[in-house]
């Protein structure tokens, strides 16, 4: 990413963080296998999603996310998970609920 003279916004830093975390778990091959997705969710999203312990739960989530059926989660499929979880957790962070 080209250096900018302006400081990145909170949203931009969040977007960069999502990209970096995705690549951290894919070892820069740009796709997550099932075990890598489980590790990412359990390590990085445990405040928003219960830790995945059952293979059946992981299988269902993986199948829902793997839209192209290649048995891997690419970045676009991963972003769908981020969007769903963020949307589901939105109410926790509305001004009325954030004390």
PyMOL commands that set and color helices and strands:
alter all, ss='L'
color gray80, all
select helices_A, chain A and resi 10-26+34-44+55-65+75-93
alter helices_A, ss='H'
color red, helices_A
select strands_A, chain A and resi 31-32+73-74
alter strands_A, ss='S'
color yellow, strands_A
deselect
rebuild
show_as cartoon
